[in-house]
Structure formats: C-alpha cells, structure tokens
C-alpha cells in the first residue's frame, strides 16, 4: 500500500463525526483533517473551556467549519449518560465515533464510580459511550467506530482478578497497558458482534505509534523531554492511522492500523501487529461482560457464534 496521507480522505460532507478528547493532540488533528473535508465535528471534551479554545483554533485553520463542543467526562459514567442523551436530542445519526480520549500513567486515582482511573476512563467510559450511541449508527451506511489504542497494549495483560489495579504498590504503567489492551479487545469483540448482526456499522482500531501529546503531561521530565522526542512523531502524523481507519475505502471490519516504521513507532499507516489477546474471542466475551456489569450499559448485539473444534 502506498503511503497514505490526509490527501486521501474522501469528501466528508453531510457526515457527523464525534471525537473524544478532540481539544488537543491526536484528537485535535483528527478533527481538523475531517473538518477540512466537510464533516460536522463534535468535540467531546472534559473541559468545555479548553474545548471552546480548541474550537476557535480549528475555525482559524478551517474557516466555516461546522464544529460543536459538548461536555463529556469519560471517567464519570453519569457524565457519559448525560452526554449520550444530549447527543441523541441534537443529532439524528452518527457516522463516525472516534474513541480517542485517554489518560496516561497518573498517580493512583479512582473514578467517581470507584474504578481505577485508567481502566475506568480508557475502557469503561468508551464502552458505555459506544453502547449508548450505537443506535444512531446501526442503519448509517459506512458508519465506523474507531477505537484508538496504544503500543503499550501489545505487551500488556488483562488481570481479571485485579482489573482496578488495587495491588500494592500501584504499577501505573501496567494499569495503562491493561486499559489500552482492554480497548483493543473491546474493538475486536465489537467487530465480531457487528459482523454477526444486520448493522451497517464496522468497528476498527488504530494506534498512533509514538506521539508527543498532552497524554504525557503526567510523565516525568526524562521521559517527556528526552525519550519521547526520540521515539515519537508529530500529532498530525500520529493521527493518520486513526484517520485511515475512519475513512479509507479499503478498511474492513475488525482491522487494526498503526505506523509502518521501526517497531510501529513512526511512519505511514499500515495494518498493525495484533496482540494475541485482542483476537481471543473468549477474552473478548469475558471483558465485554465486565463492561456491561460495571457500566450498566447493554448493547443490543449478541456474541458471535463460537466454533468448537471436534
């Protein structure tokens, strides 16, 4: 596949794109690129003040773009429900849901509902949001749910005995990796369930490689100023896998996209290496059940039939 760039994005006029964490970094660059192609952009942000600042910045770059800011705190399931209700009142359909927002290696913190912050935000928040908005997508041609994971998920495991990382001492990198692997497992399980349903929606995933973004604001000086600059690329380049997953015609259900360079840290987007756990249907079904139990959100999708060897 030739090097895919923003220039390949098809016309997005009359398409509605919701991007979580769109006020900065990869999310902002994703919103900008889609707005330039005519999409209606909803920037779902925890801080509406920062969201409005980002909106004004985007409008300077793309005059006349249709850009809205809506409040969404993914770490609070009550906020997720309020957001979904408000969105359903404002919009009759949703073409693109890009689950981009995330929190990265903070000190140990719990969400309002008592979940470890990274698992609660990165996985549970997006699980609930997707389930609540899926009814607006199922009948929309070429609608897509893009979940943005991370290379940190490739070497992670999901500890079903300690999903909230309560063991001492708190290992924030392990918790982050678990949350990003959980997002990827969710995306693949969602793809299987959508494929087994009459829905017109597909589920795909992407990772940015190494990117210098605001996610890293909780990291130390050495990582932020020495390590990350050597291993990362600019947010507009890091956004390309997400953009390709969202709009490229050759993308199919259940695929995973990332940079093509060394260790998938940089480079033009291509099909990424998939961790074994992400493709494990039993892990997918188990984590899905956890998502439904902890969020109270039930999808109108049945598990795909499992093939059992004789």
C-alpha positions as CSV (number, residue, x, y, z in Angstrom):
1,X,0.0,0.0,0.0
2,X,1.4,3.4,-0.9
3,X,2.0,5.9,1.8
4,X,-1.5,7.1,2.9
5,X,-1.9,10.8,3.7
6,X,-4.6,13.3,4.6
7,X,-4.9,14.0,0.9
8,X,-6.6,10.6,0.5
9,X,-9.5,11.5,2.8
10,X,-12.8,11.3,0.8
11,X,-15.3,14.1,0.9
12,X,-17.0,14.0,4.3
13,X,-19.8,16.5,3.7
14,X,-23.0,15.6,5.5
15,X,-21.2,13.2,7.7
16,X,-21.2,13.6,11.5
17,X,-18.0,12.8,13.4
18,X,-17.8,12.6,17.2
19,X,-14.2,12.6,18.5
20,X,-13.5,12.2,22.2
21,X,-10.6,14.2,23.5
22,X,-10.6,16.4,20.4
23,X,-9.3,19.5,22.1
24,X,-5.6,18.6,21.8
25,X,-3.1,16.3,20.3
26,X,-4.2,13.5,18.0
27,X,-7.8,14.2,18.7
28,X,-7.5,17.8,17.5
29,X,-5.6,16.8,14.4
30,X,-8.2,14.2,13.6
31,X,-11.0,16.8,14.0
32,X,-9.1,19.3,11.8
33,X,-8.5,16.9,9.0
34,X,-12.1,15.7,8.9
35,X,-13.4,19.3,9.1
36,X,-11.3,20.2,6.1
37,X,-13.1,17.6,4.2
38,X,-16.5,18.9,5.2
39,X,-17.5,16.8,8.2
40,X,-19.6,18.1,11.0
41,X,-17.4,17.8,14.1
42,X,-18.4,17.2,17.7
43,X,-15.5,17.8,20.0
44,X,-16.4,15.8,23.2
45,X,-14.2,17.2,25.9
46,X,-14.0,17.0,29.7
47,X,-13.3,20.8,29.9
48,X,-15.7,22.8,27.7
49,X,-13.4,25.8,28.3
50,X,-10.5,24.0,26.7
51,X,-12.9,22.6,24.1
52,X,-14.0,26.1,23.1
53,X,-10.4,27.3,22.8
54,X,-9.7,24.3,20.5
55,X,-12.8,25.1,18.5
56,X,-11.6,28.6,17.9
57,X,-8.2,27.4,16.9
58,X,-9.8,24.9,14.5
59,X,-12.0,27.5,13.0
60,X,-9.0,29.7,12.3
61,X,-7.5,26.7,10.4
62,X,-10.7,25.7,8.7
63,X,-12.9,28.8,8.3
64,X,-16.6,28.0,8.0
65,X,-16.3,24.5,9.5
66,X,-19.2,23.2,11.5
67,X,-17.7,22.4,14.9
68,X,-19.6,21.9,18.2
69,X,-18.2,21.4,21.7
70,X,-20.0,19.1,24.1
71,X,-19.0,18.2,27.7
72,X,-18.0,14.6,28.3
73,X,-16.1,13.2,31.3
74,X,-15.3,9.6,30.4
75,X,-14.2,8.9,34.0
76,X,-17.7,9.6,35.2
77,X,-20.4,7.2,33.9
78,X,-23.1,9.7,34.9
79,X,-21.5,12.2,32.6
80,X,-21.3,9.7,29.8
81,X,-25.1,9.1,30.1
82,X,-25.9,12.8,30.2
83,X,-23.7,13.3,27.1
84,X,-25.4,10.5,25.2
85,X,-28.8,11.8,26.0
86,X,-27.9,15.3,24.8
87,X,-26.3,14.0,21.7
88,X,-29.3,11.9,20.8
89,X,-31.5,15.0,21.2
90,X,-29.2,17.1,18.9
91,X,-28.4,14.6,16.2
92,X,-30.4,12.1,14.3
93,X,-27.4,10.0,13.2
94,X,-23.7,9.4,13.8
95,X,-21.4,8.4,11.0
96,X,-18.0,8.3,12.8
97,X,-17.4,7.6,16.5
98,X,-13.7,8.0,17.2
99,X,-12.8,6.8,20.8
100,X,-9.6,8.8,21.1
101,X,-9.5,10.3,24.6
102,X,-7.4,8.8,27.3
103,X,-5.5,9.3,30.5
104,X,-1.9,8.1,30.8
105,X,0.1,6.9,33.9
106,X,-1.3,9.3,36.5
107,X,-0.9,8.6,40.3
108,X,-3.4,6.1,41.6
109,X,-6.8,7.7,41.4
110,X,-10.4,6.3,41.4
111,X,-13.2,7.4,39.2
112,X,-16.5,8.7,40.7
113,X,-17.8,5.2,40.5
114,X,-14.7,3.7,42.2
115,X,-12.8,2.3,39.3
116,X,-9.1,2.7,38.7
117,X,-8.8,5.9,36.7
118,X,-7.1,4.5,33.6
119,X,-9.3,1.4,33.3
120,X,-12.4,3.4,34.1
121,X,-11.7,6.2,31.6
122,X,-10.0,4.5,28.7
123,X,-12.1,1.3,28.7
124,X,-15.3,1.6,30.7
125,X,-16.0,5.2,29.6
126,X,-15.7,4.4,25.9
127,X,-17.5,1.1,26.3
128,X,-20.5,2.9,27.8
129,X,-20.4,5.7,25.2
130,X,-20.3,3.3,22.3
131,X,-23.2,1.2,23.6
132,X,-25.3,4.3,24.2
133,X,-24.7,5.8,20.8
134,X,-24.7,2.7,18.7
135,X,-28.5,3.0,17.9
136,X,-27.7,6.2,16.0
137,X,-25.1,4.3,13.8
138,X,-26.5,0.9,13.0
139,X,-28.5,2.0,10.0
140,X,-26.0,4.5,8.7
141,X,-24.1,3.4,5.6
142,X,-20.3,3.2,6.1
143,X,-20.6,4.2,9.7
144,X,-17.5,3.3,11.7
145,X,-16.4,3.1,15.3
146,X,-12.7,3.7,15.7
147,X,-11.0,2.8,18.9
148,X,-7.6,4.4,19.5
149,X,-5.3,2.0,21.4
150,X,-1.6,2.2,22.1
151,X,1.6,0.2,21.6
152,X,1.5,-0.2,25.4
153,X,-1.3,-2.7,24.9
154,X,0.9,-5.1,22.9
155,X,2.9,-6.3,25.9
156,X,0.1,-5.9,28.5
157,X,-2.1,-8.5,30.1
158,X,-5.7,-8.2,31.4
159,X,-5.8,-9.2,35.1
160,X,-9.4,-10.2,35.6
161,X,-8.6,-10.8,39.3
162,X,-7.5,-7.2,39.7
163,X,-8.9,-5.0,37.0
164,X,-8.8,-2.0,39.2
165,X,-5.1,-2.4,40.0
166,X,-5.6,-2.4,43.8
167,X,-2.4,-4.5,44.4
168,X,0.3,-2.5,46.2
169,X,2.4,-0.9,45.0
170,X,0.4,0.6,42.2
171,X,2.0,-0.1,38.9
172,X,0.7,2.8,36.7
173,X,2.4,1.6,33.5
174,X,0.9,-1.9,33.9
175,X,-2.5,-0.3,34.6
176,X,-2.1,1.9,31.5
177,X,-1.2,-1.1,29.3
178,X,-4.1,-3.1,30.6
179,X,-6.5,-0.3,29.8
180,X,-5.2,0.1,26.3
181,X,-5.3,-3.7,25.7
182,X,-8.8,-3.7,27.0
183,X,-9.8,-1.1,24.4
184,X,-8.3,-3.2,21.7
185,X,-10.0,-6.4,23.0
186,X,-13.3,-4.5,23.1
187,X,-12.9,-3.3,19.5
188,X,-12.3,-6.8,18.2
189,X,-15.2,-8.2,20.1
190,X,-17.4,-5.4,18.9
191,X,-16.3,-6.2,15.3
192,X,-17.3,-9.8,15.8
193,X,-20.7,-8.9,17.2
194,X,-21.4,-6.3,14.5
195,X,-20.4,-8.9,11.8
196,X,-23.0,-11.3,13.2
197,X,-25.7,-8.6,13.2
198,X,-27.6,-6.7,10.4
199,X,-25.9,-3.5,11.5
200,X,-24.2,-1.4,8.7
201,X,-21.5,-0.3,11.2
202,X,-18.0,-1.6,11.4
203,X,-15.5,-1.5,14.3
204,X,-11.9,-0.9,13.7
205,X,-8.9,0.2,15.8
206,X,-5.7,2.2,15.5
207,X,-2.7,3.2,17.4
208,X,-0.6,6.3,16.8
209,X,2.8,4.8,17.4
210,X,4.9,7.2,19.5
211,X,3.4,10.7,19.7
212,X,4.2,13.8,21.8
213,X,0.8,14.7,23.1
214,X,-0.9,16.0,26.2
215,X,-1.5,12.4,27.3
216,X,2.1,12.6,28.5
217,X,1.6,15.6,30.8
218,X,1.7,13.2,33.9
219,X,5.0,11.7,32.8
220,X,8.4,12.6,34.3
221,X,10.9,15.1,32.9
222,X,13.3,12.5,31.4
223,X,10.6,10.6,29.5
224,X,8.9,13.8,28.3
225,X,11.9,15.7,27.2
226,X,14.5,13.0,26.2
227,X,12.8,9.7,25.5
228,X,9.6,10.6,23.8
229,X,11.1,13.1,21.3
230,X,13.4,10.4,20.0
231,X,10.7,7.8,19.6
232,X,7.7,9.9,18.5
233,X,6.3,11.9,15.6
234,X,4.1,15.0,15.5
235,X,0.4,14.7,16.3
236,X,-0.7,15.3,12.7
237,X,1.4,12.3,11.6
238,X,0.3,10.3,14.6
239,X,-3.3,10.9,13.7
240,X,-3.0,9.3,10.3
241,X,-3.8,5.7,11.5
242,X,-7.0,6.9,13.1
243,X,-8.0,8.9,10.1
244,X,-7.3,6.0,7.7
245,X,-9.3,3.7,9.9
246,X,-12.2,6.2,10.0
247,X,-12.5,7.0,6.3
248,X,-10.3,4.9,3.9
249,X,-12.4,2.8,1.5
250,X,-10.2,-0.3,1.8
251,X,-10.7,-0.6,5.6
252,X,-12.7,-3.6,6.7
253,X,-14.4,-4.6,9.9
254,X,-12.0,-5.8,12.7
255,X,-8.8,-4.4,11.3
256,X,-6.1,-2.6,13.3
257,X,-3.9,0.2,11.9
258,X,-0.6,1.8,13.0
259,X,2.6,3.3,11.7
260,X,4.7,1.3,9.3
261,X,8.2,2.2,10.6
262,X,10.5,0.6,13.0
263,X,8.6,-1.1,15.8
264,X,5.5,0.8,14.5
265,X,6.7,4.0,16.2
266,X,6.6,6.3,13.2
267,X,5.8,6.1,9.5
268,X,2.8,6.0,7.1
269,X,-0.1,3.9,8.4
270,X,-0.5,0.3,7.6
271,X,-2.0,-2.9,9.1
272,X,-0.6,-3.2,12.6
273,X,0.5,-6.2,14.5
274,X,-2.4,-7.5,16.6
275,X,-1.7,-8.8,20.2
276,X,-2.9,-12.4,20.6
277,X,-5.2,-11.4,23.5
278,X,-7.1,-9.0,21.2
279,X,-8.0,-11.8,18.9
280,X,-9.0,-14.2,21.7
281,X,-12.8,-14.5,21.5
282,X,-13.1,-15.9,25.0
283,X,-11.2,-13.0,26.5
284,X,-13.3,-10.6,24.4
285,X,-16.6,-12.1,25.7
286,X,-15.4,-12.1,29.3
287,X,-14.2,-8.5,29.1
288,X,-17.5,-7.5,27.4
289,X,-19.4,-9.0,30.3
290,X,-17.3,-7.0,32.7
291,X,-18.0,-3.8,30.7
292,X,-21.8,-4.4,30.8
293,X,-21.7,-5.2,34.5
294,X,-19.6,-2.2,35.6
295,X,-21.3,0.4,33.4
296,X,-24.9,-0.9,33.3
297,X,-24.9,-0.4,29.5
298,X,-26.1,-3.4,27.5
299,X,-25.6,-3.5,23.7
300,X,-28.3,-4.9,21.5
301,X,-25.7,-7.2,20.0
302,X,-25.3,-10.9,20.6
303,X,-22.0,-12.7,20.9
304,X,-20.8,-14.2,17.7
305,X,-21.2,-18.0,17.5
306,X,-18.1,-19.8,18.7
307,X,-16.6,-22.6,16.6
308,X,-15.6,-25.5,18.8
309,X,-13.1,-28.0,17.4
310,X,-14.2,-31.6,17.5
